[in-house]
Amino acid sequence: MKKQTFGVIVTTRGFFPSHLVQTARAQITQLLDDLGYGYVMVSEQDTHLGAVLTYEEAKTCASLFKKHADEISGIIAVLPNFGEELGVAEAIDLAGLGVPVLVQACDDDFDKLDMANRRDAFCGKISLCNNLYQRGIRYTETTTHTCKIDSPAFREDLERFAAVCRVVTGLRGSRIAMLGARPVAFNTVRFSEKILQRLGVSVQTVDMSEILFDAINWPDGEAVREKEAAIRAYGKIPDSIANEKITRQAKLCLAIEARVASLDCQASTVQCWDSVENNYGCATCLAMSMMGEAGRPSACESDVTGAVSMLAAYLAAGRAPALMDWNNNVREERDRCISLHCSNFPKSFFQNEEMEIECLDVLGNTLGKDRCFGACKAQVAPGPMTYLRITTDDQQGIAKAYVGEGDFTGEPLPTKGGLANCHVPGLQELMKYICKNGFEHHVCFVRGHVADILQEALENYLGVQVYRHRA
């Protein structure tokens, strides 16, 4: 992911002590430097003290932000004291960037409530938020109403906000490659391109025959040898798999990767089940797994909104996501279930467990193993996880989602494929919600707990109707 840059606005009111502005400017720039973020901020030569108070100063700030519009992924408004709420609101409004806004207000020191040091930012934040609300400008608050800029709490708030900005700016204008038609049996993954377009997500469709033609005719040269080596290094391949199958898989990987890149897409879906296996002679799972591991998520069975879910999760967590089925109960332990797929899980989902690249199990039994090489098999390693599903609801004409958190557990599972032993608090209530509201059987998982980030980005800034599941 590229380095993020924020527009920073520090404000004040004329009758408050000026040293508070100077201190706040120094602290926020130091924090952004420490975290590796860039920033755009008026200088002390541009405005009085480098703060934004008046309409003229708001215009100066807005003009600067506009010049850097392609870089700025979010705006941070800092109130070292009560601040001038109108100046900040006008600067954001005039800039017109449409990016997320973080509102920070500094703590007062209880022993420094004299006129030389008192801040009143506690009160000023309410006024600023009121002005933003009146103008229809969406904003994010810190965990506590006020906090110190150099505190661990604000550092965490800023990191969360950066992730929110990644999701919002990453989904807006994103392009999803739909490689091949939806398999006829998978009505569950039907979706509305028009509703996605309102979110800023566009779908680029390609007939799968074009991909297979590219793979069949891919020149047998250095690029293929390099991809074969990458495949062998990616996981354990049984001795029973012929070299010809690895070469065939390498050419399919290259053809899929090239087409996604040529379309300038950030995520993709790939047709399978069972046209590719019948017409080309291998599975698409490995190509999708390797793209996901490289930061270009790919969903099975032409599940476009699944791919959108994966892209959002990747942007929030900075880790490769996986698309799975909610699939089996675990004995009578009602807060646990098995989630699995054939699979196309990225290698990092398995962590230290050795991943096997082998043949599809279900289709292999039907079509023959010789047509189905390319599945990534192992059990997902234990650890915290977040689950997410974004979909389009044609009945209501909206985009909607559910999101929550749980854990992958380590108890071995007695079945095959890419496997995850999931603990989800309140799982039965979640299943009722999914079934009642017409969600798909596919769900996106990503390592780490990022449900707050996803809810804030999708609900507050993108207008997605979000159900946040809690036990």
PyMOL commands that set and color helices and strands:
alter all, ss='L'
color gray80, all
select helices_A, chain A and resi 19-35+48-50+55-67+85-95+121-134+152-171+187-189+193-198+208-216+222-234+243-262+275-279+285-293+304-317+347-349+362-367+369-371+427-436+451-461
alter helices_A, ss='H'
color red, helices_A
select strands_A, chain A and resi 5-10+38-40+72-79+101-105+140-141+175-179+202-206+267-270+298-300+322-329+336-341+356-359+373-379+383-393+398-409+418-423+442-447+465-468
alter strands_A, ss='S'
color yellow, strands_A
deselect
rebuild
show_as cartoon
